[in-house]
Amino acid sequence: MTKYDKQFKSSVVAQYLRGDGGYRSIANKHGLGYGMVRRWVLAFQARAVRLPSRAASLLAPANRLLSRRPQAPPLPEPALPSLAQ
């Protein structure tokens, strides 16, 4: 069984969190099984929940990317019938 160092795992997880691809495409790029990439991402997310201050700094780049997504315009208010007679 091959062991991977933390730096490599972090790099793979960061690629996924940045949105560089899905589990399969990132796994194929590095010659890994997609299940391994998925496990690494889930393990990272589980640690991030337990360590919120550290997680905020680690997830900041992903959060910045998500905040750049175009927002849908607000829906118009529905026209209500007048109650005055």
Helices and strands as residue ranges (DSSP letters): H 6-18, H 23-30, H 34-50, H 52-67
